[in-house]
C-alpha cells in the first residue's frame, strides 16, 4: 500500500514538472486519482490522495525549469537576443573548462540572483570559489537547431543557467578558502600526472566521477559505445564499493564507530563527487538502507528507492528531466526488481560456484540494461549491443580498480611519496580496462542505431516490456503475451516512419545540412566541410537511426580540415562540385549515368567505366562531380544541373528537389528555358529573395519551398 501511494505521488509530481499542456496534466492527475481511490478502496485514508496528488501537481508546476525573478536573462528584452552590457560580481561554481577548439574557456558563475556562463577569449588562471567583478555583453545561449542535436542552451538549462556573458573585463575580488575544491583538484591532478590523460583520467573518474574530471573525449566515446559509461560516472556502484570497504573494517566495532565511518564515507563521497542527481540518489538511498539495517528491521528496497526518489524530487523537481537521474533510477529499479529473479533463473536449481558467479555477473548488467532500454531509445536512439558482454569482461577489474583509485587519491593527499608504489599495480589494470572498452567499441554494430523513439512509442514500448521484467504473480504474467504485441507494435510503427521518403533541412548560421531518406537509408548534402558540420551530421545519423550515410556531398569550396571525420560517416564522400583536382569521367548526358549500387565500397558506373567514390587522402585530390554524372544509391541520387553553378537535383524516392544554394545557381537555373527544366516537387534556396524574384518562383506547395536566409537556427522536414 505504501509503495503504491509513493508511486502515485511520484507520477503526480512528474506530471507537473514535465513540459506538457495543462489540460493533459489535469487529465493525467484525474486518472491517477481515480486509480489510487480504486486500489486503496478498503482504506479510509484513501481520501487523502484527493488532497495530496493535486498539491504535488501544483508543486511540480511551480518548479518547472526556467529563469527565476531576478535572473540576469530577464534583462534581455523578451523575444530578442540583442546582447546588453552589464557589470556584476559573482562566485565561480567550478574551475574553467577549455573549449573544444582550444580557444578560450568557459566557467559557470553564481550571481546574487541567478547564474550565467562566463566566456573568456583568453583563458585566465581561475579557481572554483573565487569572487570576480565581471563586465561584458550578456546574451541568451544558442539553442539547438533541431531536437536531435545538442545545443548550449539545452546543456546550460540542465545546470539552471539561462544566459551567457562574453567577458570583456574582469578583476579578482576575493579568494576565499575552498578546502573541498582544493582537495578534489589535488586528487585529480596527482592521478592525472601519474597515469596520464587516459589511464589517470579513468582512475580519477573512478573516485570523483567524469563530471568533475576531464576524461578525453575518445575514452568517453569508447566507454559509451561499449556500454561501460556507468564505470566513469559517480554513482551507487562507487559508493557501494566504498561503504563495503569501510564497513568491513568496522564490522566488529561498536555502533558509534560504524555509524561514524559509514556516514563519514557517504558525506565524503558526496563532497568529492559533487551534488549530481545520481550521487545524491546513491547517498540518500545508502543512508536510508544503512539506518534500516542498523535498526534491525527488514527493509523493502523498492519502497526505499521510491521514497528516496520522491524526497529528491520534492527538493529539486527539475532533476526529473536530467538524463543521469532517469538512468540512475531505472538501473537501480532493475537491480532491485529483476536482477535476483534473473540470477536464479540463470543459475538453475543446483548451481555450482562457477555457474553461480556467472549468473550474478550476467544478471546485474542485463537487468540494468533492460530497465534503461526505453530511456536509451528515447534520449539517444542507439543501444550498445555488447554491453552485457563488456560488463562481464570488466567485472573482475572494476572493484579492485575502484578501491585502488580511492587508495591512490588518499595517498596523494597524505603520503605523496608512496603514490608511485600504489599506482604500480593499478596502471596496467587500467590500461587493460581501456583496451577492453576499445575492443568492444570497435566491434561491428557496437552501437545499434535505431533512431530516437517518440515519447508515446516509448510509453508503449515500456508497457510491453514491464511484464517481462517483473517477478509477478500468475495473474499478471498473462500480460506478457500482450506485452510482446505492444513491443512489436512500437518498433513496427517506429521503423515504418523511417522507411518512407523524407527530407530534413537543418540550418545553423552559415551551415546547412540536408538529409534525404528512402527505405530506411540516408544520404547527406552539407554546405560546409568544417569538423563542426561533420559532428552535426554524425548526431543526425544517430538520432535518425542511420548506421552510415550511403553517400555524402559537401558543396563547400573551402578544403576541409581533417577529412577523416567525414570518412567516419560514409564510405562515399564528394567534397566539391567541379572542384580542382582529378575529375571523374563524364557521361554524354545525365540520363546516361547508371545507378550506383548501395552498400559499403560504392562505385559510380559512368560510360561503362567504374570508379570508386570515397573521401580522398588529401583535400586537393577530391574527385569532382561534373554535369552528366550522378551520385546515386538505392532510391537516393544527386545530379548537378549546370557547369557554372552548384545547382543540383536531389531525389529521395518520389521526392525530387531542386537545390539552389546561392544566387549564381539561381541565375543559372533562371536562364534555362522553361520547357527544358527538370520537373520538381520542391525547392530549397540557400539565400533570400526580393519581391520581384519571388514572383519568378515555381508554383509549389508552401511546405515544399524552403528558404534559409535567416541567421536564426531552425529546421524543416517532410
Number of C-alpha atoms within 10 A of each C-alpha: 9 9 15 14 18 16 18 20 26 21 19 27 26 23 23 27 26 17 13 10 10 12 9 11 20 16 11 17 23 16 12 18 23 14 13 21 19 11 14 17 12 9 10 9 10 17 14 10 19 14 11 16 23 19 16 23 23 16 18 23 20 12 16 18 21 13 18 14 10 12 18 25 24 13 14 17 11 9 6 9 14 12 17 14 14 14 15 13 17 21 21 22 18 17 19 21 15 16 14 9 8 10 11 16 19 22 20 24 25 17 17 13 12 19 25 27 23 20 23 21 13 13 17 10 7 16 19 21 22 20 22 19 15 20 18 20 16 25 22 20 22 16 18 18 18 18 13 19 18 14 15 14 17 18 15 18 15 16 16 17 26 26 25 27 27 20 20 14 11 15 11 12 14 12 14 10 11 12 10 13 19 14 17 21 18 15 23 23 20 20 24 21 12 17 23 15 18 20 26 26 26 32 32 31 25 28 31 29 26 23 14 20 23 19 22 14 11 11 19 18 16 21 25 20 25 27 26 24 17 19 21 25 23 28 25 20 17 26 21 16 16 20 21 13 14 16 17 11 12 18 11 10 11 9 12 10 14 19 16 12 17 22 17 14 19 22 13 13 24 19 16 19 24 20 13 19 24 23 26 23 23 27 24 19 20 22 17 18 18 16 14 15 12 12 10 8 9 9 15 12 16 15 15 18 23 22 21 21 23 20 15 18 19 16 10 15 24 21 23 19 16 15 16 18 19 16 21 21 22 21 21 22 20 24 21 18 18 22 25 18 17 21 21 16 12 17 20 12 8 9 13 11 10 9 14 17 14 15 21 19 20 20 26 22 24 24 27 23 23 19 25 23 22 25 20 20 22 20 16 20 25 25 24 23 21 20 25 21 17 21 23 19 16 17 15 11 16 20 17 14 21 24 17 20 27 21 15 28 26 15 19 22 15 11 10 14 11 12 20 14 11 17 20 12 12 21 20 13 16 22 16 15 21 18 13 19 27 18 14 24 25 14 13 9 15 19 22 18 22 22 25 23 27 15 14 11 21 22 16 19 24 20 18 23 22 14 19 17 18 16 14 12 8 8 7 11 15 12 17 17 13 15 21 17 13 20 19 15 16 21 17 11 12 18 17 11 13 20 13 15 21 20 20 17 23 23 24 21 14 13 19 21 22 23 23 25 27 21 18 16 25 28 27 25 23 22 21 22 24 20 16 13 20 22 15 16 24 22 18 21 24 23 24 24 23 25 21 21 24 27 27 27 22 24 19 17 15 14 18 19 12 14 20 15 19 26 17 13 23 22 20 25 25 22 32 23 24 22 22 14 12 12 15 19 18 18 20 13 11 16 10 16 21 17 18 20 15 16 17 13 13 20 21 24 22 21 15 10 11 14 12 14 20 21 23 17 11 13 19 14 15 25 24 20 24 22 20 20 27 26 25 25 22 17 20 28 21 26 21 23 23 16 15 11 20 22 25 20 20 27 23 25 17 13 20 19 22 25 24 23 21 15 17 14 22 19 13 17 19 13 10 12 8 9 7 7 12 13 11 16 17 20 21 17 20 22 15 14 14 7 8 8 10 10 10 9 12 12 11 12 10 8 11 17 18 18 17 24 14 14 11 13 18 18 19 17 13 11
